[in-house]
């Protein structure tokens, strides 16, 4: 809706300067209102032939290109307008935003900094520069830009949420509280702000406040895993173990983490249900381990084998088996015993283990070799 209104406004300004082209203007109105921006661009190009030097026409071409997703064309048209009028504030802004959309942060920053020289109290500029600084991991500039943006518009939820998050990370809790209080007073039902408040209250170890804010979020329909985890943990720290278990267990399976299982286990431990505590502590351990850990040990073993450190390689393979009993690992251990350590008895045992593990069809050549070695080593 916002883009349609902006399109209409730009078109009115355009029409005021091109009154002699009424049929074209009427067609443009239709294209803009139906968001057919590519068609609008083609109409402009077919009506106003190059070289176009009229700033209003070039601006319309730039805007239509931008809305049609033709960002390179839009930048070219805006640059032509800027070349004709380097004092054009709106064009600088458009060039900055275009480059931001394209990921050209350095070019975007250059345009925004030039704009700040003309208007040092522009909230949007500081907000955009803050985002660029976040992408660049420049913590000093992030804080500077967010603080300036927050001073200009303290009720803006996006900036308040981001700024409070950085304050919390820096343990500047009173500053974070002040920022959030102002924004939440202006918009008390803003989910984003209330999530930020949960983060602050958790960092301050205000467990009852975490629970109260979290429950209000649940009632508002926010059942995000982040909030569920924080509220469940707050219930644990507040020794409301049953509520903690209920809240954490409600998290959907794929979103349960090592921490989720740990606090469920801790709640059961608080209830003196040791069997359940053990069950969930084990699940926490499983969730904390990488599913690829077995293959990592296999790779370590392979490197040790290359270095002729066969005993170290064997230890790594045995460690791999603790996490996953892979048929291929049995085969590799058998080969290590067979050729590296010259231990025929152990080699025979692991070749047999490999065959018994029912390797996949794609390992047929290893199966055939193992059978031949079993026959040879058995005599």
C-alpha positions in Angstrom: 0.0 0.0 0.0 2.8 2.3 0.9 4.5 1.8 -2.4 1.3 2.5 -4.3 0.8 5.8 -2.5 4.4 6.7 -3.1 4.0 5.8 -6.8 0.9 8.0 -7.0 2.5 10.9 -5.4 5.5 10.7 -7.7 3.2 10.4 -10.7 1.3 13.5 -9.6 4.5 15.5 -9.5 5.5 14.0 -12.8 2.1 14.9 -14.4 2.3 18.5 -13.3 5.3 19.0 -15.4 4.2 16.9 -18.4 0.6 18.1 -18.9 0.8 17.8 -22.6 1.2 14.0 -22.4 -2.2 13.2 -20.8 -2.7 9.7 -22.5 0.7 8.6 -21.3 0.0 9.9 -17.8 -3.3 8.0 -17.6 -1.6 4.8 -18.7 1.2 5.3 -16.1 -1.5 5.8 -13.4 -3.0 2.4 -14.3 0.4 0.7 -14.3 1.5 2.1 -11.0 -1.9 1.4 -9.3 -1.7 -2.2 -10.5 2.0 -2.4 -9.6 3.1 -3.2 -13.2 6.3 -1.3 -12.9 8.2 -3.0 -15.7 5.4 -2.0 -18.1 5.5 1.6 -16.7 9.3 1.6 -17.4 8.8 0.4 -21.0 6.1 3.1 -21.6 8.4 5.8 -20.3 11.3 4.5 -22.5 9.1 4.3 -25.6 7.7 7.8 -25.0 10.9 9.7 -24.0 13.7 8.7 -26.3 17.4 8.9 -25.4 19.2 11.1 -24.6 16.8 12.0 -21.8 17.9 15.0 -19.8 14.7 15.9 -18.0 15.2 15.2 -14.3 11.5 14.4 -13.7 11.5 11.8 -16.5 14.8 10.2 -15.4 13.5 10.1 -11.8 10.3 8.3 -13.0 12.4 5.8 -15.0 14.6 5.2 -12.0 11.7 4.7 -9.7 9.9 2.3 -12.1 13.2 0.3 -12.5 13.6 0.1 -8.8 10.1 -1.1 -8.1 10.4 -3.6 -11.0 13.5 -5.1 -9.3 15.9 -3.8 -12.1 18.3 -2.4 -9.5 21.3 -1.8 -11.9 19.0 0.2 -14.3 17.6 2.1 -11.4 21.0 3.0 -10.2 22.1 4.2 -13.6 19.0 6.5 -13.9 19.4 7.9 -10.4 23.1 8.5 -11.1 22.1 10.5 -14.3 19.7 12.6 -12.2 22.5 13.2 -9.6 24.9 14.2 -12.4 22.4 16.8 -13.5 21.7 18.0 -9.9 24.3 17.1 -7.3 22.2 18.9 -4.6 19.3 16.5 -5.1 18.8 15.1 -1.6 16.2 12.5 -2.6 18.4 11.0 -5.3 21.3 10.5 -2.9 18.9 8.7 -0.5 17.7 6.5 -3.4 21.2 5.6 -4.4 22.1 4.7 -0.9 19.1 2.5 -0.4 19.6 0.8 -3.8 23.2 -0.1 -2.9 22.0 -1.3 0.5 19.6 -3.7 -1.2 22.4 -4.9 -3.5 24.7 -5.6 -0.6 27.1 -2.8 -1.7 27.5 -1.6 1.9 30.5 0.6 1.3 28.9 2.5 -1.6 25.7 2.9 0.4 27.6 4.1 3.4 29.3 6.7 1.3 26.0 8.1 0.1 24.5 8.1 3.6 27.5 9.9 5.1 27.2 12.6 2.4 23.5 12.9 3.3 24.4 13.3 7.0 26.5 16.4 6.0 23.3 17.9 4.7 20.9 16.6 7.4 22.5 15.4 10.7 19.1 14.8 12.3 17.8 12.2 9.9 16.6 9.1 11.8 16.5 6.8 8.8 20.1 7.5 7.9 21.3 6.6 11.4 19.2 3.4 11.3 20.6 2.4 7.9 24.2 3.2 9.0 23.6 1.1 12.1 22.6 -1.9 10.0 25.7 -1.5 7.8 27.8 -1.3 11.0 26.2 -4.5 12.2 27.0 -6.3 8.9 30.6 -5.0 9.4 30.8 -6.1 13.0 31.9 -2.5 14.0 30.6 -2.4 17.6 31.6 1.2 18.3 29.8 2.5 15.2 26.8 0.3 15.9 26.3 1.8 19.3 26.9 5.3 18.0 24.4 5.1 15.2 21.7 3.2 17.3 22.1 5.7 20.2 21.7 8.7 17.8 18.7 7.0 16.1 17.1 6.3 19.5 17.6 9.9 20.6 15.8 11.1 17.5 12.9 8.5 17.7 12.9 6.8 21.1 9.6 5.1 20.4 10.8 3.2 17.3 10.6 -0.5 18.2 13.2 -1.8 15.8 15.9 0.6 17.1 14.9 0.2 20.7 15.1 -3.6 20.5 18.4 -3.6 18.7 20.0 -1.0 21.0 18.7 -2.7 24.2 20.2 -6.0 22.9 23.6 -4.4 22.6 23.3 -2.7 26.0 22.4 -6.1 27.5 25.4 -7.7 25.8 27.6 -5.0 27.4 25.8 -5.5 30.7 24.5 -1.9 30.7 21.2 -3.0 32.2 19.9 0.4 33.4 20.5 1.9 29.9 18.7 -1.1 28.3 15.8 -0.8 30.7 15.4 3.0 30.0 15.3 2.4 26.2 12.8 -0.4 26.5 10.6 1.4 29.0 10.1 4.3 26.7 9.4 2.2 23.6 7.1 -0.3 25.5 5.1 2.6 27.1 4.4 3.8 23.5 3.5 0.3 22.2 2.8 -2.1 25.1 1.7 -4.9 22.9 4.7 -5.0 20.6 5.9 -8.6 20.6 9.4 -7.7 19.4 9.8 -5.3 22.4 8.5 -7.7 24.9 10.9 -10.4 23.7 13.7 -7.9 24.2 12.3 -7.3 27.7 12.4 -11.0 28.4 16.1 -11.0 27.4 16.8 -8.1 29.7 14.9 -9.6 32.7 16.7 -12.9 32.2 20.1 -11.2 32.1 19.1 -9.4 35.4 18.1 -12.8 36.9 14.6 -11.4 37.6 12.9 -14.7 37.3 9.4 -13.7 38.4 9.5 -10.8 35.8 10.7 -13.2 33.1 7.8 -15.5 33.9 5.2 -12.6 33.9 6.4 -11.1 30.6 6.8 -14.6 29.0 3.3 -15.6 30.0 1.9 -12.4 28.6 3.7 -13.3 25.3 2.2 -16.7 25.4 -1.3 -15.2 25.8 -0.6 -12.9 22.8 0.2 -16.0 20.7 4.0 -15.9 20.8 5.1 -19.5 21.4 8.6 -19.0 20.0 11.3 -21.4 21.3 13.4 -18.6 22.6 10.7 -17.3 24.9 9.6 -20.8 25.9 13.2 -21.7 26.8 13.7 -18.5 28.9 10.4 -18.9 30.7 11.0 -22.6 31.4 14.4 -21.8 32.8 13.0 -19.0 34.9 10.5 -21.5 36.4 13.4 -23.8 37.3 15.4 -21.0 39.0 12.2 -20.0 40.8 11.8 -23.6 41.9 8.5 -24.0 40.1 9.7 -27.3 38.7 6.4 -28.7 37.3 5.7 -25.4 35.4 9.3 -25.6 34.1 8.8 -29.1 32.8 5.4 -28.2 31.2 6.8 -25.1 29.5 10.0 -26.7 28.2 8.2 -29.9 27.1 5.8 -27.8 25.0 8.7 -26.8 22.7 8.4 -28.6 19.4 10.9 -31.4 18.9 13.1 -29.9 16.3 13.6 -26.8 18.5 14.6 -28.6 21.6 18.2 -28.0 22.4 20.9 -29.3 24.7 19.9 -26.6 27.1 16.2 -27.5 26.9 16.9 -31.1 27.9 19.3 -30.0 30.6 16.7 -27.8 32.3 14.0 -30.4 32.0 16.4 -32.8 33.7 17.2 -30.3 36.4 13.5 -29.7 37.0 13.0 -33.5 37.5 16.1 -33.5 39.8 14.4 -30.7 41.8 11.3 -33.0 42.1 13.6 -35.8 43.2 12.6 -37.9 40.2 16.1 -39.3 39.6 15.1 -41.7 36.9 13.6 -39.0 34.7 16.5 -36.7 35.5 18.9 -39.3 34.2 16.8 -39.8 31.1 16.9 -36.1 30.2 20.5 -35.5 31.2 21.4 -38.3 28.7 19.2 -36.6 26.1 21.1 -33.3 26.8 24.4 -35.1 26.2 23.1 -36.6 22.9 21.8 -33.2 21.7 25.1 -31.6 22.6 27.1 -33.9 20.4 27.7 -33.3 16.7 26.1 -36.0 14.5 29.4 -36.0 12.6 31.7 -36.6 15.5 32.3 -40.2 14.5 33.5 -39.1 11.0 35.7 -36.5 12.5 37.6 -39.2 14.5 37.9 -41.3 11.4 39.5 -38.3 9.6 41.9 -37.8 12.6 42.8 -41.5 12.4 43.4 -41.3 8.7 45.8 -38.4 9.2 47.7 -40.4 11.9 47.9 -43.3 9.5 49.5 -41.0 6.9 52.0 -39.9 9.6 52.7 -43.6 10.3 51.4 -43.1 13.9 49.5 -46.3 13.9 48.8 -46.5 17.6 47.3 -43.0 17.6 45.3 -43.9 14.6 43.9 -47.0 16.3 42.9 -44.9 19.3 41.0 -42.4 17.1 39.2 -45.2 15.3 38.2 -46.8 18.6 36.9 -43.3 19.7 34.9 -43.1 16.5 33.1 -46.4 17.3 32.0 -45.0 20.7 29.8 -42.5 18.8 28.7 -44.6 15.8 29.4 -48.2 14.9 30.1 -47.6 11.3 30.9 -50.7 9.1 33.6 -48.7 7.3 35.3 -47.9 10.6 35.5 -51.7 11.3 37.1 -52.2 7.9 39.6 -49.4 8.4 40.6 -50.8 11.8 41.0 -54.3 10.3 43.3 -52.8 7.6 45.3 -51.0 10.2 45.9 -54.1 12.2 46.6 -56.1 9.0 49.1 -53.9 7.3 50.2 -51.3 9.8 50.4 -53.1 13.2 50.9 -56.6 11.8 48.5 -58.1 14.2 46.8 -60.9 12.3 44.5 -62.0 15.1 43.0 -58.6 15.6 42.8 -57.9 11.9 40.9 -61.2 11.4 38.5 -60.2 14.2 37.7 -56.8 12.7 37.4 -58.1 9.2 34.7 -60.4 10.6 33.1 -57.6 12.4 33.0 -55.6 9.2 31.2 -58.5 7.3 28.8 -59.0 10.2 27.8 -55.3 10.2 26.2 -55.8 6.8 27.9 -53.0 4.8 26.0 -51.2 2.1 26.1 -52.5 -1.5 28.4 -49.6 -2.5 31.1 -51.1 -0.3 31.1 -54.4 -2.2 34.8 -54.2 -3.2 35.7 -53.8 0.5 33.5 -56.8 1.4 35.2 -58.9 -1.3 38.6 -57.9 -0.1 37.7 -58.5 3.6 36.5 -62.0 2.7 39.7 -62.8 0.9 41.7 -61.5 3.9 39.6 -63.6 6.3 40.4 -66.7 4.2 44.1 -65.9 4.1 44.4 -65.0 7.8 42.5 -68.1 8.9 45.2 -70.4 7.7 
